[in-house]
Amino acid sequence: METRLRIQKWGNGLGISIPSVIVTGLSLKEGLYVSVQESNNKIIIEPVKTSVSYSLTDMLCEITDDNLHRCIETGAPTGNEIW
């Protein structure tokens, strides 16, 4: 797919808005990282592929008695901490 986009000033840099048909086609989401490269006078933008994505719930479910670290004592409060 080819589309023409206007480069606009965003803060101190320049940016483009990615059309929704491309966003949907590539399953892009807000917060996803992309790599940006220049090659042969072209700009190449590709989603960064991550091998695994964990949620906090997923990670907490992996805690067992065998991999739980011991409690660490740091002593009594020394400043204005509220315990």
C-alpha positions as CSV (number, residue, x, y, z in Angstrom):
1,M,0.0,0.0,0.0
2,E,1.2,3.5,-0.8
3,T,-0.1,6.7,0.7
4,R,1.2,10.2,0.8
5,L,1.6,11.8,4.2
6,R,2.5,15.3,5.2
7,I,5.5,15.6,7.7
8,Q,4.5,17.9,10.5
9,K,6.4,19.5,13.4
10,W,5.8,17.7,16.7
11,G,7.7,19.3,19.6
12,N,11.3,19.6,18.6
13,G,11.1,16.9,16.0
14,L,9.1,15.9,12.9
15,G,6.4,13.3,12.7
16,I,3.7,11.6,10.6
17,S,0.4,10.1,11.5
18,I,0.1,6.4,10.4
19,P,-3.2,5.7,8.6
20,S,-5.6,3.4,10.4
21,V,-5.6,0.9,7.6
22,I,-1.9,0.4,8.1
23,V,-2.3,0.4,11.9
24,T,-4.9,-2.3,11.7
25,G,-3.0,-4.4,9.0
26,L,0.1,-4.5,11.1
27,S,-1.7,-4.8,14.5
28,L,0.1,-1.7,15.8
29,K,-0.9,-0.4,19.2
30,E,-0.2,2.7,21.2
31,G,3.0,2.3,23.2
32,L,4.5,-0.3,20.8
33,Y,8.1,0.2,19.9
34,V,9.3,0.6,16.3
35,S,12.7,0.7,14.8
36,V,13.4,3.5,12.3
37,Q,16.2,3.1,9.8
38,E,17.5,5.0,6.8
39,S,18.5,2.8,3.8
40,N,19.2,3.9,0.2
41,N,17.5,7.3,0.8
42,K,14.4,5.6,2.3
43,I,12.9,5.6,5.8
44,I,12.1,2.1,7.0
45,I,9.8,1.8,10.0
46,E,9.2,-1.7,11.4
47,P,7.5,-2.9,14.6
48,V,10.0,-4.2,17.1
49,K,9.2,-7.9,17.6
50,T,9.3,-9.0,21.2
51,S,9.5,-12.7,22.0
52,V,7.3,-12.6,25.0
53,S,5.0,-10.0,26.7
54,Y,4.2,-10.6,30.3
55,S,1.5,-8.9,32.4
56,L,1.9,-8.3,36.1
57,T,-0.6,-11.1,36.7
58,D,1.3,-13.5,34.6
59,M,4.5,-12.8,36.4
60,L,2.9,-13.0,39.9
61,C,1.5,-16.4,39.0
62,E,5.0,-17.7,38.4
63,I,6.1,-17.1,42.1
64,T,6.4,-20.3,44.0
65,D,7.9,-21.2,47.4
66,D,11.0,-22.4,45.5
67,N,11.8,-19.1,43.8
68,L,10.5,-16.6,46.4
69,H,13.4,-14.6,47.8
70,R,13.9,-14.3,51.6
71,C,12.8,-11.2,53.5
72,I,15.4,-8.5,53.7
73,E,15.7,-6.4,56.9
74,T,16.9,-2.9,56.4
75,G,16.8,-1.8,60.0
76,A,14.7,0.9,61.8
77,P,13.5,4.1,60.0
78,T,16.2,6.8,60.1
79,G,14.4,9.8,58.6
80,N,10.8,10.8,58.1
81,E,9.6,7.4,56.8
82,I,6.1,6.4,57.8
83,W,5.7,2.7,58.5
